[in-house]
Amino acid sequence: MLALRISKYWNKNPLWFTGLDYDTQLLVLAEYRLAHENEKQRKQRKVKNQRAIIIRNQDKIKNKGVYYGQKNTSKAG
C-alpha cells in the first residue's frame, strides 16, 4: 500500500516505486516521509529508532560479552 501511495504522490504509475533500485527507493521513501510527517511524528520515530539501537547494542553485549573490539579481560571462567 505504501508503494502505491508513494507512486501517487509522485504522479507515477502504480508499479513505478517497485521498479526503482534499492538506493533510489530509500531516497524516495525518505522524501515521502518528510513530506507527510509532522514534527511530533518525527520526534516519536527518532526516539523509537534510538531505543531500538540501544536494545540491539545491549543484546550484542549480553550475547557476545565483547563489544566493538573490546577484549574480554575478565579472569572468571
Backbone bond lengths (Angstrom), bond angles and torsions (degrees), N, CA, C in turn:
res aa  C-N    CA-C-N  psi(-1)  N-CA   C-N-CA  omega(-1)  CA-C   N-CA-C  phi
1 M - - - 1.452 - - 1.520 112.28 -
2 L 1.325 116.36 -39.46 1.460 118.94 -180.00 1.524 110.89 -62.98
3 A 1.321 116.61 -39.22 1.465 120.34 179.20 1.521 110.54 -60.29
4 L 1.325 116.84 -38.31 1.467 120.21 178.47 1.524 111.40 -67.78
5 R 1.335 116.32 -41.13 1.467 119.83 178.58 1.529 111.32 -64.49
6 I 1.330 115.63 -39.69 1.468 119.36 179.07 1.521 110.15 -65.70
7 S 1.325 116.92 -43.92 1.466 120.14 178.85 1.523 111.01 -60.86
8 K 1.330 115.84 -40.30 1.468 119.92 178.67 1.530 110.53 -66.31
9 Y 1.319 116.79 -40.68 1.463 121.65 179.19 1.527 111.34 -58.96
10 W 1.330 116.77 -39.02 1.457 121.94 -178.86 1.527 112.06 -90.55
11 N 1.333 117.72 5.64 1.467 123.41 -179.78 1.530 112.16 56.75
12 K 1.322 115.18 46.70 1.465 121.90 179.50 1.523 109.26 -117.94
13 N 1.338 115.95 171.49 1.463 118.66 177.97 1.527 110.04 -68.99
14 P 1.323 118.16 160.17 1.472 121.51 -172.61 1.525 115.20 -57.91
15 L 1.311 119.76 -30.57 1.462 121.38 -177.32 1.530 113.06 -96.13
16 W 1.312 117.30 7.09 1.459 121.62 -177.92 1.525 111.91 -57.54
17 F 1.319 117.51 -48.41 1.467 121.24 -175.38 1.520 111.43 -63.31
18 T 1.318 117.26 -41.97 1.465 119.98 -177.69 1.525 112.12 -68.82
19 G 1.302 118.00 -20.14 1.455 121.66 179.28 1.515 114.03 -84.60
20 L 1.319 117.22 -8.17 1.460 120.78 -179.55 1.525 110.44 -77.77
21 D 1.336 116.54 153.97 1.464 118.75 175.49 1.533 108.68 -71.77
22 Y 1.322 116.10 163.64 1.462 122.37 -171.62 1.529 112.72 -57.31
23 D 1.325 117.59 -47.39 1.468 120.25 -178.44 1.522 112.01 -62.41
24 T 1.319 116.93 -39.84 1.458 120.86 177.88 1.524 110.52 -67.57
25 Q 1.325 117.45 -38.49 1.461 120.47 176.60 1.525 110.81 -59.24
26 L 1.339 116.59 -42.36 1.465 119.76 178.80 1.519 111.73 -61.39
27 L 1.325 117.01 -42.68 1.468 120.43 179.54 1.529 111.66 -65.85
28 V 1.327 116.33 -43.11 1.462 120.85 -179.71 1.531 109.89 -65.71
29 L 1.332 116.37 -41.73 1.463 120.48 178.47 1.523 111.30 -62.56
30 A 1.322 116.66 -42.84 1.464 120.58 178.65 1.526 111.13 -62.21
31 E 1.323 116.74 -43.61 1.463 120.90 178.56 1.526 110.90 -62.23
32 Y 1.320 116.50 -43.23 1.466 121.27 178.97 1.524 110.27 -62.22
33 R 1.326 115.86 -45.05 1.464 120.56 -178.65 1.526 110.41 -61.99
34 L 1.331 117.11 -44.93 1.464 120.23 179.49 1.523 111.83 -62.84
35 A 1.312 116.78 -35.58 1.460 120.66 -178.54 1.532 112.35 -74.00
36 H 1.330 117.72 -22.81 1.462 120.51 -173.35 1.526 114.66 -113.92
37 E 1.324 118.44 -1.56 1.460 120.78 178.06 1.521 110.42 -101.10
38 N 1.306 115.42 145.24 1.452 118.31 171.48 1.530 108.69 -94.39
39 E 1.308 117.57 175.90 1.458 122.01 -174.84 1.531 112.02 -61.36
40 K 1.319 117.07 -39.56 1.459 120.88 -179.94 1.535 110.79 -63.85
41 Q 1.315 117.05 -42.67 1.462 120.99 179.03 1.528 111.07 -65.02
42 R 1.327 117.23 -38.31 1.473 120.79 177.92 1.520 110.93 -62.42
43 K 1.337 115.75 -45.01 1.462 119.88 179.80 1.522 110.96 -63.33
44 Q 1.341 117.01 -42.50 1.455 120.55 179.27 1.531 111.19 -62.79
45 R 1.323 117.19 -41.88 1.462 121.16 179.36 1.527 110.33 -65.46
46 K 1.334 116.73 -40.06 1.459 120.99 179.61 1.527 110.72 -63.12
47 V 1.316 116.96 -45.99 1.465 121.02 179.38 1.530 110.47 -63.44
48 K 1.317 116.69 -42.63 1.460 120.89 179.06 1.527 111.15 -60.54
49 N 1.330 116.95 -44.07 1.461 121.25 179.16 1.524 111.57 -66.60
50 Q 1.322 117.65 -39.51 1.455 120.89 178.44 1.519 111.17 -64.51
51 R 1.324 117.24 -40.98 1.469 120.89 177.43 1.521 111.15 -63.42
52 A 1.324 116.27 -40.80 1.466 120.25 179.12 1.526 110.58 -63.19
53 I 1.324 117.66 -39.11 1.467 121.34 178.18 1.519 110.60 -65.54
54 I 1.315 116.75 -42.85 1.468 120.46 179.14 1.516 110.55 -62.13
55 I 1.316 117.28 -45.72 1.463 120.95 179.76 1.527 110.36 -63.06
56 R 1.316 117.19 -43.30 1.462 120.67 179.09 1.528 110.95 -61.60
57 N 1.328 117.09 -42.82 1.459 120.23 178.77 1.524 111.75 -66.93
58 Q 1.325 117.69 -38.16 1.462 120.97 176.74 1.523 110.57 -63.18
59 D 1.312 116.96 -39.73 1.467 120.76 177.71 1.523 110.89 -64.33
60 K 1.332 117.01 -39.84 1.465 120.04 177.25 1.519 110.71 -60.17
61 I 1.324 115.97 -43.55 1.459 120.34 -179.74 1.522 110.10 -63.60
62 K 1.308 117.57 -45.48 1.459 121.93 -178.90 1.529 111.50 -64.40
63 N 1.315 116.48 -44.44 1.458 120.88 -173.92 1.524 113.09 -75.79
64 K 1.308 118.11 -36.89 1.452 120.84 -174.05 1.519 113.16 -102.06
65 G 1.313 116.42 -28.15 1.448 119.14 -174.83 1.522 112.40 73.70
66 V 1.293 116.55 -7.22 1.461 122.08 178.63 1.520 106.93 -128.12
67 Y 1.318 116.98 140.63 1.451 120.14 -174.19 1.518 110.01 -142.37
68 Y 1.306 117.39 125.57 1.458 123.72 177.10 1.536 112.46 51.39
69 G 1.313 115.61 48.03 1.446 120.22 172.66 1.516 114.82 78.66
70 Q 1.303 118.82 3.80 1.450 120.37 177.89 1.517 108.65 -75.52
71 K 1.319 115.73 137.09 1.457 120.32 -179.77 1.512 109.54 -85.30
72 N 1.320 114.48 144.70 1.457 120.33 176.22 1.525 107.96 -81.12
73 T 1.325 116.89 106.65 1.457 121.15 -175.56 1.526 112.03 -99.72
74 S 1.304 117.50 6.95 1.464 120.01 -179.30 1.530 109.25 -69.07
75 K 1.322 116.32 142.56 1.468 122.03 -179.05 1.515 111.46 -91.78
76 A 1.333 116.48 -4.15 1.467 120.58 -177.64 1.525 110.22 -70.20
77 G 1.314 114.51 146.50 1.447 121.52 171.53 1.447 112.92 78.54
